[in-house]
């Protein structure tokens, strides 16, 4: 393995760890992927109409 291969593996590993960390942080803070911050809905449209 060359230095470039190792650098690519490290960059991809850090990106994956950051993505997982952000998902866990958003789950702890009860923020959904739609950004409505209700944390208990699975559909954006229903959440927005209730507010």
N, C-alpha and C positions, 0 to 999 in steps of 0.2 A: 504494500500500500504506500502510495506516495503522500506527500504533504497535502496535496490538493484533496485527495480522497478523505483524509482525516479531517481537514477543515470543513468539507461539505457535511460529513457525518456530525461534527460538533455543531455546526450551524443549524442543521435540521433537528437535532436533539434539543437544542435550546429553544427553537421555535415551537416544537411540540410541547415541551415543558411549560413554556409561557402560555400557550393556548389552554392547556389543562388547568394551569393555575388561575387564569382569568375566569374560566368556567366555574371552578370551585368558588372563587371569590364572589362571583355574581350569584351563585346559588346561596351562599351564606348571607349575602346582603338582600336576598329575596328580589332580585331583579331578573325579569324574564328576558328572553332574547329579543322581544319586540320593543323593549325600552319603556313599557308602560309602568314598571315598578310595582305591579300588584303581586307578582310572584306566585299566583295561584291559578292562572288561566293558561289554557293551551292555545287559545285562538285570539289573535290581536283584535279582530273586529268586534267580538263580543265584549271584550274588556273596554274598548274605547266607547262603545255605546252605553255601557252601564255608568260611566263617569259622566 
